[in-house]
Amino acid sequence: MPKTVIAITGPTAIGKTGRAISLAQHFKTEIVSTDSRQFYKEMAIGTAVPSQEELNTCKHHFIQHISVQDAYSVGDFERDALKCINELFKQNDIVVLVGGSALFMDAVLHGMDSFPEVDPSIRKRLNAQYQSEGIVALQTQLKRLDPNHYDKVDLQNPHRLIRSLEVSIATGKPYSSFLGKRTQKRPFSSILIGLHAERELVYERINTRVDLMMEMGLLEEAKSLYIHKDLNALNTVGYKEIFEFLDGNTTLQTAVTEIKKNTRRFAKRQLTWYRKNKMVKWVPYHLKEKDFITAVTELLNENYG
């Protein structure tokens, strides 16, 4: 068997962690997380970090390994993850990759795209626009300049919006036209498994997860992070809505409703992205563990075939 990465992806709240653990146990290997929200030590409940029981079941890498105050780019992660995977391949023929952050997973599997240099004044101007006009102004501009990327990007992440806009403005070409141009040869084979469920069921699971997060203490966790609320790491669904409540701009009930709504929107964009990716091998999320492992094994055999 060639050295192989089995990558598990799919919309948020679909059950990726459990499936990754099943595969890691079956193949007697370890898990590399590509969930960029779960990198941070201080964030656990709002990012749905695997439970201690799950972490004890098999070894996970890149879970809560940095601070919200650390600068950590997708390029940093690509370097660190590849080093980790190469070390794991010394003992195992298979490594399991899991996460819903498509950008970080793609960086590991295929490398990063190359972008032209951008005049720093453009980013400065866009940051000023965000501060004065809000995120909707950035969203509207991106929809006009690059409707394809608008359908895929996290519209609630101003850092991603500004990055997309600055490239589009500087070059006069859509940001999306620079994507997928660079594929690096990796010293391993890979297969991308997508967990499939009907959209309404995904939305139902999201609503249930958010309610559970609140029961587990998301409000208290957000309070402990309030001092860092302006950091990019905290500008994420589940925290920014609670910060709005803590700032006195909304009620707690409304904040929770907004978390559910924004998470559903994020899942919708994830589904749109994955369904356009012809490399994804779709497997029903609800299969029994034995049947899931059988399905993945069959896909592996086809991949080698």
Summary of the structure (lengths in Angstrom):
residues: 305
radius of gyration: 19.5
end to end distance: 11.0
largest distance: 59.4
contacts: 926
relative contact order: 0.16
helix: 56%
strand: 10%
